[in-house]
C-alpha cells in the first residue's frame, strides 16, 4: 500500500478540518437543542432542583479547560523532543485532539443539561466552552511557537508545498 506525500499545506488543512468538525459539531448540536426547546421558556433563575447540575457542569467545564491544558502540555513536551518535523507535527496534532476532545465533551454535557433543565445558564457555559475551543484554531504561527521549531523547520512548515512525510 502506497501513501501520498503529506505537505505542510495538507497538514494544516487536516488540523483545521479536525478543529472545525469539533467546533461545528457542538454548534450544530446546540442548534438542534435550540429548535427542540424553542417553544419552551428558558429559566434564568437559580433552581434548587438543579444544584447537582450546576456543580457538575461547572466542574466539568473548568476541569476540561485545565485538564486540556495539562494533557496538551504533557503531549507537547513529547512532540518537541522528536527528531523529525513530521514526528513533531504528528505529536502536536495528537496533543491538540486531546485538548479539543476534553473541551468538546464538557460542552456537549452542558448542552444536554440545557435540554434537560431548560436553564439558560448551562447554555451560557456551553457558549463559553465553544469560544474557548474556537480560540485554539490551528495556524502555522501557533504551531511554530508552541513547538518551538528551529529556523529550518519553520521554513519547511511555511512552505505550503514542502513534503513533511513521504
Buried (B, 14 or more C-beta within 10 A) or exposed (E): EEEEEBBBBBBBEBBEEBBEEBBEEBBEBBEEBBEEBEEEEBEEEEBEEBEEBBEBBBEBBEEBBEBBEBBBEEBBEBBBEBEEBBBBBBBBBBBBBBBBBBBBBBBBBBBBBBBEBBBEBBBEBBBBBBEBBBEBEBEBEBBBEBBEBEEEBBEBBEEEEBBBBE
